[in-house]
């Protein structure tokens, strides 16, 4: 039941993030059109977030620090895979945002009408990605608490084996 509620909560959060991105892309053109400072801030923020996200994905994928038997690692692998998949898609959102900004920079003088639509798209992707990024600290905390719980379970298992001896 708890997992299903968590999935619904995550889905609702994702829907809200996409809705914010759509509104930002559609209504926020005045905020970013010909605003080089805003574009630089977006590029800087998403470059930093992309690096942070890679660090989280590295922590998630590092199975060498999982204590206990292969059974413990196997039971956690599905959850880890799901978290990695979500982080992968968020990383793609960052890359799409940065790619759209790059394309905008290339075409804005030659194709000003297309550049306006690219601005809308990158601002929408930036807003969505930024909102979705608020889950990153929770993901990092969940990874670390899962590892602590696994260490405790492994030590508890070792202690009970010693008690039986």
SEBADO-994294 format. One line per 10 residues: their letters; for each residue z, y, x of N, C-alpha, C. Coordinates in Angstrom, 3 decimals, decimal comma. Layout:
REM SEBADO-994294
a = Z:Y:X:Z:Y:X:Z:Y:X | ... $
REM end
This chain:
REM SEBADO-994294
xxxxxxxxxx = 0,000:-1,192:0,819:0,000:0,000:0,000:0,000:1,266:0,870 | 0,841:1,266:1,894:0,935:2,428:2,778:-0,399:2,703:3,461 | -1,081:1,655:3,916:-2,360:1,814:4,589:-3,400:2,400:3,646 | -3,403:1,930:2,400:-4,357:2,432:1,416:-4,104:3,906:1,114 | -2,833:4,318:1,016:-2,515:5,723:0,804:-2,939:6,563:2,004 | -2,759:6,012:3,189:-3,180:6,712:4,401:-4,678:6,895:4,452 | -5,422:5,892:4,007:-6,881:5,991:3,984:-7,335:7,035:2,971 | -6,678:7,065:1,810:-7,025:8,065:0,793:-6,713:9,456:1,313 | -5,568:9,600:1,975:-5,186:10,883:2,550:-6,195:11,326:3,613 | -6,607:10,405:4,467:-7,590:10,732:5,504:-8,937:11,091:4,889 $
xxxxxxxxxx = -9,324:10,377:3,847:-10,584:10,670:3,163:-10,525:12,053:2,522 | -9,420:12,364:1,863:-9,255:13,682:1,238:-9,298:14,776:2,299 | -8,638:14,541:3,425:-8,649:15,508:4,521:-10,077:15,725:5,018 | -10,831:14,640:5,159:-12,222:14,736:5,604:-13,092:15,500:4,619 | -12,892:15,255:3,326:-13,654:15,958:2,294:-13,347:17,453:2,338 | -12,066:17,800:2,480:-11,674:19,210:2,570:-12,291:19,849:3,823 | -12,273:19,133:4,940:-12,844:19,665:6,186:-14,342:19,930:6,030 | -15,049:19,000:5,393:-16,488:19,187:5,167:-16,725:20,359:4,210 | -15,903:20,466:3,175:-16,048:21,576:2,223:-15,836:22,919:2,927 | -14,847:22,983:3,793:-14,602:24,215:4,556:-15,815:24,525:5,433 $
xxxxxxxxxx = -16,392:23,498:6,042:-17,571:23,696:6,871:-18,765:24,203:6,080 | -18,955:23,667:4,881:-20,067:24,106:4,027:-19,876:25,575:3,636 | -18,665:25,917:3,227:-18,378:27,308:2,847:-18,562:28,233:4,055 | -18,050:27,824:5,206:-18,183:28,650:6,415:-19,652:28,828:6,785 | -20,411:27,743:6,732:-21,828:27,826:7,071:-22,608:28,701:6,111 | -22,241:28,653:4,856:-22,980:29,406:3,851:-22,531:30,866:3,784 | -21,215:31,105:3,840:-20,692:32,455:3,623:-20,301:33,181:4,910 | -20,249:32,475:6,026:-19,732:33,081:7,251:-20,765:33,648:8,191 | -21,998:33,754:7,747:-23,057:34,232:8,633:-22,753:35,625:9,192 | -22,158:36,491:8,380:-21,838:37,844:8,846:-20,844:37,831:10,006 $
xxxxxxxxxx = -20,025:36,795:10,073:-19,013:36,722:11,124:-19,600:36,345:12,487 | -20,699:35,607:12,470:-21,222:35,112:13,751:-22,596:35,650:14,124 | -23,323:36,206:13,161:-24,675:36,698:13,462:-24,606:37,815:14,498 | -25,331:37,617:15,589:-25,353:38,564:16,710:-23,967:38,838:17,284 | -23,096:37,854:17,210:-21,737:37,996:17,744:-21,592:37,037:18,926 | -21,977:37,517:20,090:-21,928:36,687:21,294:-20,510:36,247:21,644 | -19,538:37,102:21,374:-18,144:36,737:21,656:-17,716:35,525:20,823 | -18,058:35,531:19,551:-17,695:34,397:18,682:-18,359:33,113:19,173 | -19,618:33,227:19,555:-20,350:32,058:20,052:-19,703:31,530:21,334 | -19,299:32,417:22,229:-18,646:32,003:23,471:-17,307:31,325:23,201 $
xxxxxxxxxx = -16,563:31,858:22,229:-15,278:31,242:21,866:-15,512:29,839:21,329 | -16,501:29,684:20,466:-16,796:28,360:19,905:-17,172:27,387:21,008 | -18,034:27,807:21,916:-18,445:26,931:23,020:-17,242:26,557:23,883 | -16,409:27,526:24,204:-15,237:27,255:25,036:-14,274:26,301:24,345 | -13,964:26,582:23,088:-13,014:25,752:22,344:-13,527:24,320:22,232 | -14,789:24,154:21,889:-15,299:22,798:21,710:-15,493:22,060:23,022 | -15,733:22,773:24,088:-15,786:22,123:25,399:-14,407:21,581:25,770 | -13,381:22,381:25,513:-12,004:21,946:25,793:-11,618:20,785:24,879 | -11,917:20,915:23,591:-11,589:19,843:22,648:-12,311:18,538:22,997 | -13,555:18,648:23,449:-14,297:17,444:23,833:-13,604:16,746:25,003 $
xxxxxxxxxx = -13,137:17,502:25,974:-12,415:16,907:27,099:-11,112:16,268:26,657 | -10,390:16,948:25,775:-9,137:16,413:25,237:-9,400:15,128:24,459 | -10,475:15,127:23,689:-10,818:13,952:22,902:-11,178:12,762:23,793 | -11,875:13,012:24,863:-12,194:11,933:25,805:-10,910:11,362:26,398 | -9,949:12,222:26,698:-8,656:11,748:27,219:-7,961:10,857:26,193 | -7,978:11,250:24,928:-7,367:10,434:23,877:-8,083:9,097:23,749 | -9,416:9,138:23,783:-10,181:7,894:23,672:-9,889:6,972:24,854 | -9,689:7,555:26,020:-9,352:6,753:27,194:-7,992:6,090:27,012 | -7,024:6,859:26,513:-5,703:6,282:26,236:-5,777:5,179:25,186 | -6,560:5,421:24,142:-6,699:4,423:23,080:-7,321:3,133:23,598 $
xxxxxxxxxx = -8,294:3,285:24,462:-9,028:2,121:24,927:-8,399:1,383:26,087 | -7,367:1,949:26,692:-6,737:1,317:27,848:-5,808:0,195:27,398 | -6,305:-0,999:27,415:-5,527:-2,152:26,966:-4,607:-2,697:28,052 | -4,754:-2,213:29,263:-3,921:-2,733:30,348:-2,454:-2,370:30,177 | -2,173:-1,323:29,415:-0,779:-0,922:29,253:-0,126:-1,558:28,027 | -0,879:-2,359:27,282:-0,270:-3,046:26,145:0,614:-4,171:26,650 | 1,877:-4,161:26,283:2,767:-5,218:26,744:2,628:-6,457:25,878 | 3,207:-7,508:26,348:3,276:-8,719:25,535:2,059:-9,600:25,705 | 1,956:-10,528:24,796:0,927:-11,555:24,874:-0,408:-11,036:24,346 | -1,402:-11,893:24,454:-2,718:-11,547:23,940:-2,675:-11,417:22,415 $
xxxxxxxxxx = -1,719:-12,080:21,788:-1,616:-11,993:20,321:-1,231:-10,585:19,871 | -0,336:-9,956:20,615:0,054:-8,579:20,295:-1,159:-7,660:20,429 | -1,883:-7,813:21,526:-3,073:-6,992:21,743:-4,123:-7,250:20,657 | -4,269:-8,505:20,269:-5,260:-8,838:19,245:-4,911:-8,214:17,903 | -3,636:-8,217:17,539:-3,246:-7,628:16,258:-3,460:-6,118:16,253 | -3,347:-5,488:17,402:-3,539:-4,039:17,479:-4,999:-3,633:17,674 | -5,858:-4,586:18,010:-7,236:-4,231:18,353:-8,012:-3,641:17,181 | -7,781:-4,121:15,976:-8,505:-3,589:14,816:-8,138:-2,127:14,570 | -6,855:-1,821:14,648:-6,409:-0,431:14,455:-6,938:0,464:15,573 | -6,905:-0,046:16,791:-7,404:0,731:17,928:-8,891:0,989:17,778 $
xxxxxxxxxx = -9,641:-0,030:17,363:-11,083:0,115:17,169:-11,380:1,173:16,094 | -10,610:1,164:15,011:-10,810:2,147:13,937:-10,533:3,565:14,437 | -9,458:3,728:15,210:-9,145:5,047:15,759:-10,232:5,517:16,716 | -10,708:4,604:17,565:-11,771:4,963:18,502:-13,040:5,368:17,768 | -13,353:4,679:16,686:-14,547:5,005:15,907:-14,430:6,407:15,309 | -13,265:6,739:14,751:-13,064:8,091:14,203:-13,198:9,149:15,298 | -12,627:8,864:16,457:-12,707:9,831:17,555:-14,142:9,971:18,058 | -14,877:8,871:18,053:-16,284:8,911:18,472:-17,075:9,846:17,561 | -16,865:9,739:16,256:-17,605:10,586:15,317:-17,193:12,050:15,452 | -15,934:12,302:15,725:-15,491:13,669:15,950:-16,137:14,223:17,221 $
xxxxxxxxxx = -16,224:13,394:18,252:-16,892:13,804:19,491:-18,353:14,146:19,211 | -19,023:13,342:18,378:-20,407:13,641:18,000:-20,497:14,983:17,266 | -19,516:15,289:16,411:-19,497:16,590:15,731:-19,401:17,719:16,749 | -18,583:17,534:17,778:-18,486:18,541:18,834:-19,843:18,712:19,523 | -20,471:17,587:19,839:-21,762:17,653:20,529:-22,838:18,290:19,658 | -22,836:17,984:18,366:-23,808:18,601:17,464:-23,585:20,106:17,423 | -22,330:20,536:17,327:-22,014:21,967:17,316:-22,538:22,632:18,580 | -22,228:22,051:19,720:-22,672:22,634:20,991:-24,197:22,588:21,131 | -24,811:21,521:20,645:-26,278:21,407:20,698:-26,946:22,458:19,825 | -26,396:22,684:18,633:-26,961:23,700:17,745:-26,831:25,092:18,353 $
xxxxxxxxxx = -25,731:25,356:19,016:-25,564:26,653:19,686:-26,591:26,790:20,803 | -26,803:25,712:21,537:-27,800:25,733:22,613:-29,193:25,991:22,045 | -29,542:25,275:20,977:-30,861:25,467:20,342:-30,983:26,896:19,825 | -29,918:27,399:19,217:-29,937:28,775:18,716:-30,212:29,759:19,848 | -29,556:29,552:20,974:-29,742:30,437:22,127:-31,198:30,420:22,595 | -31,826:29,249:22,533:-33,212:29,130:22,977:-34,212:29,778:22,024 | -33,961:29,697:20,724:-34,979:30,132:19,765:-34,713:31,470:19,094 | -33,562:32,069:19,316:-33,196:33,238:18,506:-34,151:34,422:18,654 | -34,789:34,590:19,797:-35,727:35,715:19,927:-37,124:35,353:19,450 | -37,513:34,107:19,598:-38,868:33,679:19,208:-38,966:33,328:17,726 $
xxxxxxxxxx = -37,909:32,741:17,169:-37,909:32,302:15,768:-36,649:32,803:15,056 | -36,581:34,109:14,789:-35,347:34,662:14,231:-34,971:34,088:12,860 | -35,928:33,748:12,039:-35,610:33,174:10,719:-34,974:31,792:10,866 | -35,515:30,972:11,747:-34,939:29,642:11,994:-33,575:29,774:12,664 | -33,434:30,779:13,516:-32,171:30,984:14,229:-31,030:31,275:13,257 | -31,327:31,981:12,190:-30,282:32,264:11,191:-29,784:30,966:10,562 | -30,686:30,058:10,253:-30,264:28,773:9,672:-29,510:27,928:10,684 | -29,933:27,984:11,936:-29,208:27,268:12,987:-27,794:27,835:13,115 | -27,662:29,160:13,015:-26,332:29,776:13,049:-25,458:29,245:11,921 | -26,022:29,160:10,730:-25,265:28,635:9,586:-24,812:27,206:9,861 $
xxxxxxxxxx = -25,726:26,394:10,371:-25,391:24,993:10,630:-24,324:24,874:11,721 | -24,480:25,620:12,810:-23,477:25,455:13,869:-22,126:26,006:13,449 | -22,101:27,064:12,654:-20,816:27,577:12,196:-20,173:26,602:11,212 | -20,981:25,988:10,377:-20,455:24,966:9,457:-19,914:23,762:10,205 | -20,678:23,275:11,189:-20,198:22,150:12,001:-18,952:22,537:12,785 | -18,929:23,757:13,296:-17,761:24,208:14,064:-16,521:24,240:13,178 | -16,658:24,768:11,969:-15,501:24,849:11,070:-15,014:23,451:10,688 | -15,950:22,568:10,324:-15,573:21,194:9,963:-14,901:20,494:11,136 | -15,519:20,571:12,296:-14,980:19,904:13,482:-13,617:20,452:13,865 | -13,463:21,755:13,739:-12,189:22,374:14,086:-11,080:21,890:13,162 $
xxxxxxxxxx = -11,357:21,844:11,866:-10,349:21,366:10,916:-10,020:19,904:11,201 | -11,039:19,088:11,444:-10,797:17,674:11,746:-9,979:17,498:13,027 | -10,083:18,452:13,930:-9,352:18,378:15,194:-7,843:18,507:15,020 | -7,406:19,010:13,884:-5,968:19,122:13,646:-5,301:17,750:13,576 | -6,082:16,697:13,422:-5,512:15,349:13,407:-5,331:14,782:14,817 | -5,897:15,421:15,828:-5,808:14,890:17,192:-4,374:14,743:17,703 | -3,499:15,727:17,542:-2,123:15,526:18,015:-1,441:14,348:17,319 | -1,704:14,171:16,033:-1,137:13,028:15,307:-1,659:11,711:15,844 | -2,935:11,685:16,184:-3,519:10,471:16,760:-2,877:10,159:18,102 | -2,717:11,179:18,933:-2,094:10,981:20,240:-0,653:10,503:20,080 $
xxxxxxxxxx = 0,065:11,085:19,151:1,439:10,659:18,910:1,482:9,220:18,398 | 0,570:8,867:17,511:0,528:7,502:16,985:0,239:6,495:18,101 | -0,661:6,847:19,006:-0,974:5,957:20,125:0,277:5,717:20,959 | 0,969:6,786:21,278:2,147:6,655:22,140:3,281:5,926:21,424 | 3,501:6,209:20,147:4,577:5,509:19,429:4,232:4,039:19,234 | 2,963:3,719:19,031:2,561:2,314:18,946:2,858:1,590:20,256 | 2,604:2,267:21,355:2,875:1,653:22,659:4,367:1,462:22,876 | 5,166:2,439:22,492:6,617:2,310:22,619:7,113:1,162:21,743 | 6,607:1,083:20,515:6,992:-0,006:19,616:6,603:-1,362:20,192 | 5,434:-1,428:20,829:4,997:-2,690:21,431:5,891:-3,079:22,605 $
xxxxxxxxxx = 6,301:-2,094:23,399:7,209:-2,369:24,521:8,547:-2,879:23,991 | 9,058:-2,239:22,955:10,333:-2,668:22,364:10,210:-4,087:21,824 | 9,110:-4,380:21,127:8,907:-5,724:20,580:8,818:-6,760:21,694 | 8,126:-6,413:22,774:8,005:-7,348:23,894:9,360:-7,589:24,554 | 10,122:-6,534:24,732:11,450:-6,682:25,349:12,395:-7,445:24,427 | 12,283:-7,199:23,147:13,102:-7,925:22,177:12,760:-9,418:22,231 | 11,454:-9,708:22,337:11,021:-11,102:22,448:11,530:-11,731:23,722 | 11,492:-10,998:24,831:11,995:-11,512:26,108:13,506:-11,748:26,048 | 14,208:-10,816:25,425:15,666:-10,933:25,305:16,054:-12,122:24,448 | 15,315:-12,363:23,370:15,659:-13,500:22,508:15,350:-14,825:23,208 $
xxxxx = 14,349:-14,850:24,067:14,050:-16,064:24,838:15,178:-16,344:25,827 | 15,692:-15,263:26,463:16,785:-15,414:27,418:18,065:-15,847:26,707 | 18,282:-15,323:25,499:19,481:-15,697:24,735:19,462:-17,188:24,366 | 18,278:-17,710:24,096:18,147:-19,119:23,730:18,345:-20,043:24,921 | 18,134:-19,497:26,115:18,239:-20,347:27,318:19,631:-20,687:27,684 $
REM end
